[in-house]
Structure formats: structure tokens, C-alpha cells
Amino acid sequence: MFCPKCGAQLPDDATFCYKCGTRVEGQPAGAPDAEPAQKPETVIAPMGAASLKCPNCGAPISPKFGEMVITCEYCGSSVTLGNQGWTGIQKQTMLPIKLGNTDDVNRMITSLMDKGLLHRHLHEDSTQEEMNLSYVPYWIVSVSARTTVVATNMAAQVGQTATTAALMGVILGGMGGGGFGGGMGGRRRAFRGARFPRLPAGLLLSRWFMMWGMGMGYGGGNLKTEQMDENYNFPVVALKALTEYQPRDYQFDLQGRTLFDISKISKNVKVLNGDIGGDVAKSQAKTLVDQLQSEKAHAKYHMIQKLTTDSDLGDVELLHAPIWFARYDHKGKKIVLVLDANTGNVINSLGL
């Protein structure tokens, strides 16, 4: 979809334009790429149900304790547990496996682990404890974040400090008269013959004042307000135990996703269920995006005085992503690598 004001291309679920800030109410009716509105959720079983039927094929589903996202092993349709009970998941997609060969994965991991002079032969000297490929459920949450940053204007601060220091130098120079060490009396004579620079007192004090001003934040009234707007399709892993799988600043290549089809998944690749529902995922996505916006702001601006982020949450979809998980032990130190088997990119690396 496109911004109605400036024409910038935006994600389908964006609520405002990240370029001009115009609020976007959604794709106009009749647009060729507009998606149909989601149907109201239909409750297929109460919250405490010990068994239910797949809404697509009618196969029996028996929830295990704690499960909130279950994929039917017969047809691949998924159900989730919400406040009203068990409902079918309307938007369910998957990414194809492009990095499925174990040898290719091992070569990639070797390259990652042995990178740098200090890590030579790290892979060779480590013991592999676990390595597997599975389809992991992620809730993809549409988040539009508007972050306002109030920071010290460093250029203005430097200019004001320098000007003030120069002025103080003129004033103090006129008052001090003599050169550096004018008040040292006989001690100056004791160093006669030594080659020390003869600095006017005003110049010396002006330099000291400039350094003090820079260090103490002199000119702190020179503040500037900047806006950081970002649209995310933020992934939240749907399993509490898989904290290593949770991306911090990583988004999947959603352009290549297709409707979920369990028949396209090899029998030796496990499809995991989840224990985090869509509502909880929305809350987590907001928290994680707020943290990410804060990190980006602190990396970009110095001496931040105030930072606020307002986030609008859109729809969620369940994405089944193929993930390689590898754990190694190097002299008692654990090394964990989480790879996107669709693109080959690293989602997380711990212990390197």
C-alpha cells in the first residue's frame, strides 16, 4: 500500500507513513492488492477442553498442558487458545527451506565460529551437543513505532562553549596582565633556563574553561527534537522455552512466504507447537520494539534528555519458520547459533 499524501510505499499493516507521518487508514476499497477483512473468530471449543476437532479436517486434537498454539498433524491447520476459548488461526503462513543440507550448514557454522584471529580452530576444538532443523512458530506482529528524541545539540554546544571560552580568555587576559606563572614569584626563577611555554593566563584559563564546558555539558539548553519512525513486521517466538530463538533486531523475508502446507514439509523435520497466544505476542512485540527503538536512538544521538515511543499494533499472523539450532561446548563455555534456514542468515549467536 502507499501513503495517500507523499506516495511512499508502506507495509500492508502500517498505520502511519514513516516519511511524512500521515495516518493511514488502510488500503482503499477496490484496490487490486487489498486483502479481504478477517472474519470474526469462531470458538470451536471452550478454554478447558481436553480435546477438540480440527476446524478444517475434523481430526482430533488433544492439547498438552500449557499449549496455546497447535498445528493439526493431518492437514496443517492451526488452532489457538484465546480469552474466549479455542479458535482457528485465519492467517497462517510458512517459509520454504533453502538451507537444508547438513554439510552446507556445518561449513557455514565453521566460518562463523572461526571468524577472527582469536577464534582460529574454535569449531574444531568444540564439541557439538545439539543440532537440529525444525519449523518454529512465530507470531508476526505489525508494529508502527513513532519515537520522539530530545537530545543535546552537540554542534551548538561546541560553538557556544568555544565562544564563551574565547570571551573568558579576553577578559581574564586583560585582568591577569602577566604570563603563566605570574603569581609564582621566586619559584619561577628556580626554573629559569628551562624551556617552558609562556602562556598568557587568559589563554590558559580559556582552554581550561572550554574543556570544563565540554565535560560538564555547558550549553545544555541547546536541545533539538528528532523523530524516529519505523514500521516493523516483528517476530515473536511462540514458545516460552525457546528464548534463544527470539530475534532482537531481525525480520524474516516475508516476501517469500506462502500459505502453510504441511504436505510440503519433510517427515523428518518437526513442526513445533506453541504456548504463547496472539494477544500475549502483541504485548511482547510492543515491549521489544520499544527497547529496539531506544537502542537505535542511543546509537544515533548523544546525550539524550528525553525519549518516548508510541506504538500502534496491527494484525498478527502465525508464521512457521524453518530454523537451524546448534549448540557447542568449548572448554565448558556454551556456544549457541540460531540460523534462518530460509535465507541462511544468523538470527542469534550466543557465546562467540
C-alpha positions as MATLAB code, in Angstrom:
seq = 'MFCPKCGAQLPDDATFCYKCGTRVEGQPAGAPDAEPAQKPETVIAPMGAASLKCPNCGAPISPKFGEMVITCEYCGSSVTLGNQGWTGIQKQTMLPIKLGNTDDVNRMITSLMDKGLLHRHLHEDSTQEEMNLSYVPYWIVSVSARTTVVATNMAAQVGQTATTAALMGVILGGMGGGGFGGGMGGRRRAFRGARFPRLPAGLLLSRWFMMWGMGMGYGGGNLKTEQMDENYNFPVVALKALTEYQPRDYQFDLQGRTLFDISKISKNVKVLNGDIGGDVAKSQAKTLVDQLQSEKAHAKYHMIQKLTTDSDLGDVELLHAPIWFARYDHKGKKIVLVLDANTGNVINSLGL';
ca = [
       0.000    0.000    0.000;
       1.022    3.619   -0.486;
       0.804    6.806    1.567;
      -2.095    8.961    0.278;
      -0.076   12.134    0.895;
       3.530   11.550   -0.195;
       3.153    8.272   -2.100;
       5.750    6.321   -0.097;
       5.363    2.549   -0.226;
       4.326    1.141    3.152;
       3.795   -2.303    4.718;
       0.283   -3.656    4.380;
      -0.487   -3.177    8.089;
       1.107    0.270    8.539;
      -0.994    2.793   10.476;
       1.079    5.854    9.558;
       3.618    6.903    6.953;
       7.190    6.672    8.234;
       8.254    9.519    5.902;
       5.638   12.228    6.345;
       3.758   10.953    9.401;
       0.330   10.904    7.729;
      -2.029    8.462    9.363;
      -3.021    5.658    7.006;
      -6.465    4.190    7.458;
      -5.784    1.151    5.284;
      -5.865    0.228    1.621;
      -8.725    1.946   -0.254;
     -11.680   -0.225   -1.112;
     -11.339   -1.843   -4.515;
      -7.556   -1.616   -4.601;
      -6.067   -4.534   -6.554;
      -3.809   -5.728   -3.737;
      -6.257   -5.159   -0.912;
      -6.769   -8.191    1.326;
     -10.258   -9.172    2.458;
     -11.155   -8.278    6.019;
     -10.624  -11.033    8.531;
     -13.687  -12.961    9.556;
     -14.777  -12.916   13.184;
     -13.188  -15.697   15.204;
     -15.406  -18.715   15.769;
     -14.965  -20.550   19.046;
     -14.609  -24.278   18.376;
     -14.040  -25.433   21.984;
     -14.079  -23.903   25.474;
     -10.869  -22.949   27.278;
     -10.654  -26.055   29.451;
     -11.365  -28.573   26.703;
      -9.265  -31.733   26.911;
      -9.893  -32.497   23.243;
     -11.281  -30.723   20.170;
     -11.646  -31.220   16.454;
      -9.612  -29.537   13.748;
     -11.850  -26.870   12.168;
     -10.530  -27.785    8.717;
     -10.395  -31.599    8.526;
     -12.192  -32.679   11.709;
      -9.235  -34.697   13.005;
      -8.966  -34.997   16.805;
      -6.633  -32.592   18.615;
      -5.597  -33.208   22.214;
      -3.903  -30.156   23.773;
      -0.983  -30.854   26.077;
      -0.615  -28.863   29.269;
       0.395  -25.288   28.506;
      -0.072  -25.451   24.732;
      -1.791  -22.456   23.177;
      -0.897  -22.931   19.507;
      -1.415  -26.397   17.978;
      -0.884  -27.456   14.385;
      -3.006  -30.325   13.095;
      -0.659  -33.129   12.095;
      -3.070  -34.282    9.370;
      -3.916  -31.129    7.415;
      -1.618  -28.487    8.945;
      -4.346  -26.102   10.112;
      -3.598  -24.431   13.437;
      -5.753  -23.514   16.404;
      -5.005  -21.139   19.259;
      -6.299  -20.635   22.765;
      -7.593  -17.151   23.497;
      -9.771  -15.452   26.086;
     -12.944  -16.905   24.553;
     -11.630  -20.429   24.038;
     -10.065  -22.375   21.159;
     -10.350  -20.758   17.728;
      -8.884  -21.419   14.307;
      -5.992  -19.266   13.094;
      -7.046  -17.423    9.974;
      -3.683  -16.158    8.702;
      -1.112  -18.947    8.727;
       1.965  -18.921    6.505;
       5.332  -20.639    6.090;
       8.787  -20.036    4.651;
      10.418  -22.685    2.448;
      13.671  -24.380    3.442;
      16.559  -23.243    1.248;
      19.383  -24.221    3.590;
      18.579  -27.851    4.258;
      21.846  -29.656    3.623;
      23.722  -30.526    6.817;
      27.142  -30.204    5.168;
      26.322  -26.672    3.992;
      25.161  -25.749    7.484;
      28.339  -27.136    9.060;
      30.513  -25.155    6.639;
      28.582  -22.004    7.472;
      28.861  -22.620   11.210;
      32.598  -23.314   10.914;
      33.052  -19.993    9.140;
      31.060  -18.164   11.811;
      32.854  -19.756   14.748;
      36.386  -19.445   13.340;
      35.985  -15.809   12.326;
      38.810  -13.626   13.628;
      42.343  -14.322   14.843;
      41.253  -15.172   18.377;
      38.794  -17.807   17.152;
      41.031  -19.924   14.946;
      40.056  -23.602   15.109;
      37.238  -22.769   17.550;
      34.820  -25.055   15.710;
      37.394  -27.866   15.552;
      38.134  -27.559   19.277;
      34.451  -27.528   20.284;
      32.106  -30.435   20.919;
      28.739  -30.378   19.181;
      25.984  -31.079   21.705;
      22.902  -30.437   19.580;
      21.993  -29.631   16.007;
      18.534  -29.841   14.511;
      16.213  -28.325   11.947;
      12.586  -27.662   12.834;
       9.666  -25.451   11.907;
       9.228  -22.957   14.744;
       6.008  -20.935   15.179;
       6.441  -17.164   15.257;
       3.713  -14.580   15.693;
       4.359  -11.806   13.161;
       3.025   -8.608   14.713;
       2.583   -5.448   12.666;
       4.005   -2.559   14.723;
       4.201    1.101   13.723;
       6.529    2.924   16.124;
       6.892    6.686   16.494;
       9.829    7.670   18.698;
      10.460   11.256   19.788;
      14.032   12.007   20.873;
      15.084   15.170   22.707;
      18.882   15.355   22.671;
      21.638   17.903   23.196;
      22.595   19.701   20.004;
      26.307   18.907   20.058;
      27.231   21.340   17.269;
      25.515   24.253   19.020;
      27.011   23.219   22.353;
      30.564   23.154   20.981;
      30.063   26.543   19.326;
      28.680   28.171   22.446;
      31.385   26.678   24.664;
      34.140   27.846   22.321;
      32.698   31.347   22.092;
      32.312   31.630   25.840;
      35.815   30.282   26.413;
      37.308   32.792   23.980;
      35.438   35.638   25.664;
      36.629   34.499   29.091;
      40.156   34.391   27.700;
      39.971   38.002   26.590;
      38.529   39.139   29.919;
      40.903   37.137   32.065;
      43.834   38.009   29.822;
      43.172   41.681   30.350;
      42.829   41.170   34.078;
      45.825   38.879   34.510;
      48.373   41.007   32.632;
      51.413   38.788   33.093;
      52.155   35.421   31.605;
      51.618   31.961   33.013;
      53.064   31.634   36.440;
      52.846   35.329   37.216;
      51.960   34.524   40.800;
      54.739   32.018   41.302;
      57.279   34.605   42.394;
      60.665   33.194   43.242;
      59.658   29.742   42.101;
      59.703   30.958   38.532;
      63.315   31.969   38.937;
      64.114   28.491   40.168;
      63.090   27.167   36.732;
      64.981   29.864   34.842;
      66.704   28.301   31.894;
      64.074   25.562   31.472;
      62.109   25.761   28.225;
      58.504   26.046   29.350;
      55.907   27.766   27.116;
      54.979   31.216   28.318;
      51.176   31.166   28.070;
      49.037   34.177   28.914;
      46.823   33.482   31.918;
      43.728   34.342   29.891;
      44.543   31.777   27.187;
      45.302   29.089   29.740;
      42.072   29.709   31.635;
      40.016   29.895   28.445;
      41.302   26.467   27.386;
      40.506   25.067   30.811;
      37.036   26.621   30.646;
      36.383   25.070   27.230;
      37.352   21.602   28.462;
      35.225   22.062   31.555;
      32.267   23.211   29.469;
      32.501   20.215   27.149;
      32.782   17.791   30.031;
      30.065   19.290   32.201;
      27.544   19.835   29.421;
      27.842   23.611   29.263;
      25.258   24.944   26.889;
      22.775   22.226   27.870;
      19.937   24.479   26.793;
      20.765   23.739   23.152;
      18.328   20.895   22.664;
      16.937   19.516   19.446;
      13.931   17.262   18.891;
      14.147   14.475   16.344;
      11.608   11.920   15.140;
      12.387    8.246   14.512;
       9.526    6.408   12.809;
       9.718    2.736   11.878;
       7.305    0.068   10.663;
       8.023   -3.495   11.717;
       6.686   -6.942   10.967;
       8.099   -8.027   14.294;
       8.551  -11.761   15.020;
       7.739  -13.113   18.485;
       8.644  -16.756   19.058;
       5.531  -18.630   20.229;
       7.408  -20.838   22.709;
       8.471  -19.562   26.133;
      11.311  -22.072   26.433;
      12.950  -21.032   23.147;
      14.426  -17.744   24.329;
      17.489  -18.257   22.111;
      15.166  -18.232   19.085;
      13.786  -14.759   19.861;
      15.202  -12.179   17.415;
      16.280   -8.807   18.767;
      16.723   -6.890   15.522;
      15.877   -9.410   12.817;
      12.939   -9.719   10.461;
      12.142  -12.675    8.262;
      11.942  -12.393    4.481;
       8.160  -12.321    4.351;
       8.130  -11.710    0.611;
       8.849  -15.395    0.101;
       6.221  -16.781    2.446;
       3.332  -18.920    1.245;
       0.214  -20.344    2.802;
       1.099  -23.078    5.251;
       1.029  -26.532    3.673;
       2.177  -29.358    5.921;
       2.419  -31.716    2.963;
       5.440  -29.732    1.719;
       7.391  -30.421    4.913;
       9.615  -33.471    5.121;
       8.587  -36.038    7.742;
      11.985  -35.771    9.456;
      11.510  -32.031   10.118;
       9.455  -31.461   13.239;
       6.687  -28.839   13.322;
       6.596  -27.363   16.817;
       3.516  -26.210   18.718;
       3.484  -23.085   20.849;
       2.493  -21.910   24.312;
       2.171  -18.164   23.651;
      -1.072  -16.802   22.205;
      -1.526  -13.895   19.816;
      -2.629  -11.386   22.484;
       0.455  -12.046   24.603;
       2.624  -11.856   21.470;
       1.261   -8.377   20.744;
       2.234   -7.185   24.198;
       5.709   -8.696   23.876;
       6.179   -7.191   20.416;
       5.402   -3.706   21.767;
       7.926   -4.117   24.588;
      10.630   -5.453   22.264;
      10.060   -2.716   19.674;
      10.239   -0.037   22.390;
      13.599   -1.474   23.501;
      14.858   -1.652   19.922;
      13.846    1.949   19.199;
      15.646    3.059   22.368;
      18.822    1.219   21.336;
      18.732    2.770   17.863;
      18.186    6.234   19.332;
      21.118    5.935   21.742;
      23.343    4.693   18.914;
      22.385    7.684   16.761;
      22.119   10.563   19.236;
      24.365   11.704   22.085;
      23.250   12.976   25.482;
      19.561   12.100   25.160;
      17.437   14.103   27.578;
      14.068   12.514   26.830;
      12.817    9.589   24.748;
       9.229    8.471   24.203;
       7.833    5.816   21.864;
       4.205    5.419   20.808;
       3.395    2.150   19.053;
       0.322    1.127   17.089;
      -0.272   -2.621   16.883;
      -1.915   -4.138   13.829;
      -2.894   -7.669   12.875;
      -0.949  -10.808   13.705;
      -0.258  -13.879   11.640;
       1.277  -17.220   12.514;
       4.462  -17.869   10.562;
       6.117  -21.287   10.549;
       9.808  -20.539   10.032;
      12.488  -23.198    9.366;
      15.230  -22.794   11.968;
      18.608  -24.465   12.424;
      19.641  -24.668   16.066;
      23.192  -25.632   17.021;
      24.813  -25.823   20.456;
      28.522  -26.412   21.144;
      30.703  -26.771   24.201;
      34.149  -25.164   24.186;
      36.047  -25.937   27.388;
      32.893  -25.536   29.456;
      31.670  -22.456   27.591;
      28.400  -22.834   25.672;
      28.093  -21.516   22.128;
      24.639  -21.283   20.528;
      23.852  -20.445   16.897;
      20.337  -19.913   15.541;
      20.100  -19.736   11.738;
      17.252  -18.890    9.389;
      17.036  -21.909    7.082;
      15.144  -19.833    4.527;
      17.843  -17.186    3.936;
      20.881  -18.631    5.717;
      21.159  -15.508    7.871;
      22.071  -15.580   11.545;
      19.194  -14.809   13.910;
      21.191  -15.126   17.118;
      24.732  -16.077   18.125;
      25.482  -16.535   21.813;
      28.870  -17.186   23.367;
      31.013  -16.101   20.418;
];
